[in-house]
Amino acid sequence: MTKCPFVLDYKIFERVEIKDADELLREYNDFYVYNQTQYRDLFTFDQSGDSNAELDDQEDGEVVVARPLVPAPNAVEHFTKLFGSKDFAESCFTGLKIGWYDLQQILLEEFRTKTPAHLSAMNSIAPRLRAIATVLLFAEYMHTKVEKMRKEGESEKTAQHNQKVDAVLAHVTDVFPILFEKIAVGGDIVLPEYNKSKNALAKLKTPEAVTEFIEQNLKV
């Protein structure tokens, strides 16, 4: 199993039992709901100036004053963008177990020190975890969909079709572990969200269409 920070367990190309998925979903929901509320109290620098500067020169250039900290009106929106993806929730069906407790300890310290939202450690942690969730969902979907394309019969046409299915299935089983590993080690890979791609996925009716989608949207 490829190791990834804060990822404790996962399945690739398969789904876990409903009872296990439900437990993982509860863990995610508890983390999300609690911290979405806590983010309302995060602070940021006054947006009238440079958000990265704690001190500011007045116009006469002589007096240096501290820029006040004010509640961030967009802090909840910021957290929602980090952890509110439906891919996090649905990836519970792939057995994705994230170390929410460890993430919570980081956030509790940030809440205690009133760390500005733009300086949160979650800004680098969450995108990688979301990409992991997305890759696992695509992997399970593609593997299952291609398997279902296999036809029964002994005709030459059926045999040729199933050969294409086997080739694409081999491609799927090669691509996604590599993609997972690149994300796990911090690779800068941009992926479409699985849940926002469902209409496009539903239109994939042939092995060739699956391959084209992967090459266009899920490049290694």
C-alpha positions in Angstrom: 0.0 0.0 0.0 1.3 3.4 -1.0 1.8 5.7 2.0 0.4 9.2 2.1 0.4 11.6 5.0 -2.8 11.5 7.0 -4.1 8.5 5.0 -4.6 5.5 7.2 -6.3 3.0 4.9 -8.0 2.7 1.5 -9.2 0.3 -1.2 -8.4 0.8 -4.9 -10.7 -0.6 -7.6 -13.2 -1.8 -5.1 -15.8 -0.7 -2.5 -16.1 -1.6 1.2 -19.2 -2.9 3.0 -21.9 -0.3 3.7 -21.5 -0.5 7.5 -17.7 0.3 7.1 -18.5 3.2 4.7 -21.1 4.6 7.1 -18.6 4.7 10.0 -16.0 6.5 7.8 -18.7 8.9 6.7 -19.6 9.7 10.3 -16.0 10.5 11.1 -15.8 12.8 8.1 -19.0 14.6 9.0 -18.0 15.1 12.6 -14.7 16.7 11.5 -16.4 18.8 8.8 -19.3 20.1 10.8 -17.3 20.9 14.0 -14.5 22.8 12.1 -16.8 24.6 9.8 -18.3 26.2 12.9 -14.9 26.9 14.4 -13.7 28.7 11.3 -16.1 31.5 12.0 -13.8 32.6 14.7 -10.6 32.6 12.7 -8.9 35.9 12.2 -7.2 37.6 9.3 -5.5 40.8 8.7 -7.5 43.9 7.6 -8.1 43.4 3.9 -7.3 47.1 3.3 -3.7 46.2 2.9 -1.2 43.4 2.5 -2.6 40.4 4.3 0.9 39.1 4.9 2.2 42.2 6.8 1.7 42.7 10.5 3.0 46.3 10.5 2.2 49.2 8.3 3.9 52.6 7.7 1.5 55.6 7.9 1.6 58.1 5.0 4.2 60.4 6.7 6.6 57.4 6.7 7.5 58.0 10.4 5.0 56.2 12.5 4.7 52.4 12.4 1.3 51.0 13.5 0.1 47.5 14.0 -2.6 46.5 11.5 -5.6 45.2 13.5 -6.8 41.6 13.3 -10.5 41.3 12.3 -12.8 38.3 11.9 -12.4 36.8 8.4 -15.9 37.1 6.7 -14.8 34.5 4.2 -13.2 32.0 6.6 -16.1 29.5 6.5 -16.2 29.7 2.8 -12.5 29.0 2.8 -12.8 25.9 4.9 -15.7 24.7 2.8 -13.5 24.9 -0.3 -10.8 22.9 1.5 -12.9 20.1 2.9 -16.5 20.5 1.6 -16.0 18.4 -1.6 -18.5 15.7 -2.1 -15.6 13.5 -3.1 -14.5 13.4 0.5 -17.9 12.0 1.5 -18.3 9.5 -1.3 -14.8 8.2 -1.0 -15.9 6.6 2.2 -17.2 3.8 0.0 -13.6 3.1 -1.2 -12.6 2.7 2.4 -10.6 5.9 2.5 -9.8 6.4 6.2 -8.2 9.8 6.9 -6.5 10.6 10.2 -9.1 13.2 11.2 -7.9 13.1 14.8 -4.4 14.2 13.8 -5.8 17.0 11.5 -8.0 18.1 14.4 -5.0 18.5 16.7 -3.4 20.8 14.1 -6.6 22.8 13.8 -7.1 23.1 17.5 -3.7 24.7 17.8 -4.5 27.0 15.0 -7.7 28.0 16.7 -5.9 28.6 19.9 -3.3 30.9 18.3 -5.9 32.4 16.0 -3.9 31.5 12.9 -5.2 33.4 9.9 -7.0 31.2 7.4 -4.5 32.0 4.7 -1.7 30.6 6.8 -3.4 27.4 7.9 -1.6 24.2 7.4 -4.8 22.8 5.9 -4.1 24.9 2.7 -1.5 22.4 1.6 -2.9 19.3 3.4 -6.5 19.4 2.2 -5.9 19.6 -1.6 -3.7 16.5 -1.5 -6.3 14.5 0.5 -9.1 15.6 -1.8 -7.1 14.5 -4.8 -6.5 11.1 -3.2 -10.3 10.8 -2.6 -11.0 11.8 -6.2 -8.5 9.3 -7.6 -9.9 6.4 -5.6 -13.4 7.2 -6.8 -12.4 7.4 -10.4 -10.4 4.2 -10.1 -13.3 2.2 -8.7 -15.8 3.7 -11.2 -13.6 3.1 -14.2 -12.7 -0.5 -13.2 -16.3 -1.4 -12.5 -17.6 0.3 -15.7 -15.1 -1.4 -18.0 -15.7 -4.8 -16.4 -19.4 -4.4 -17.2 -18.6 -3.8 -20.8 -17.5 -7.4 -21.3 -19.9 -9.4 -23.5 -20.8 -13.0 -23.6 -20.7 -15.2 -26.7 -18.2 -16.9 -28.9 -18.4 -14.8 -32.1 -15.3 -13.2 -33.5 -16.9 -9.8 -33.0 -17.5 -10.5 -29.3 -14.0 -11.8 -28.9 -12.5 -8.7 -30.5 -14.7 -6.5 -28.2 -13.6 -8.3 -25.1 -9.9 -8.0 -26.2 -10.4 -4.2 -26.2 -12.1 -4.5 -22.7 -9.1 -6.4 -21.4 -6.6 -3.9 -22.8 -8.5 -0.9 -21.3 -8.9 -2.8 -18.0 -5.1 -3.3 -17.9 -4.6 0.4 -18.7 -6.9 1.3 -15.8 -5.1 -1.0 -13.3 -1.8 0.5 -14.4 -2.7 4.2 -14.5 -4.5 4.8 -11.2 -1.9 3.3 -8.8 0.7 5.5 -10.5 -1.5 8.5 -10.2 -2.2 7.8 -6.6 1.5 7.5 -5.8 2.4 10.8 -7.5 -0.3 12.6 -5.5 0.9 10.8 -2.3 4.4 12.1 -2.6 3.2 15.7 -3.3 3.0 15.8 -7.1 1.3 18.9 -8.5 -1.6 17.2 -10.3 -4.8 18.9 -11.2 -7.9 16.7 -11.4 -11.6 17.3 -12.1 -13.8 16.4 -9.2 -15.4 13.0 -9.5 -18.8 14.2 -8.4 -18.8 17.0 -10.9 -17.8 14.6 -13.7 -20.7 12.2 -13.3 -22.7 13.4 -16.4 -19.6 12.9 -18.5 -18.9 9.5 -17.0 -22.4 8.3 -17.7 -21.8 8.9 -21.4 -18.8 6.6 -21.6 -20.2 3.6 -23.4 -17.2 2.0 -25.1 -13.7 0.9 -24.0 -12.3 3.5 -26.3 -14.4 6.3 -24.7 -13.0 5.3 -21.3 -9.4 5.5 -22.5 -10.1 8.9 -24.1 -11.5 10.3 -20.9 -8.6 9.1 -18.9 -6.1 10.5 -21.3 -7.8 13.9 -21.4 -8.7 14.3 -17.8 -6.6 12.0 -15.6 -3.1 12.4 -17.0 -0.3 10.7 -15.0 
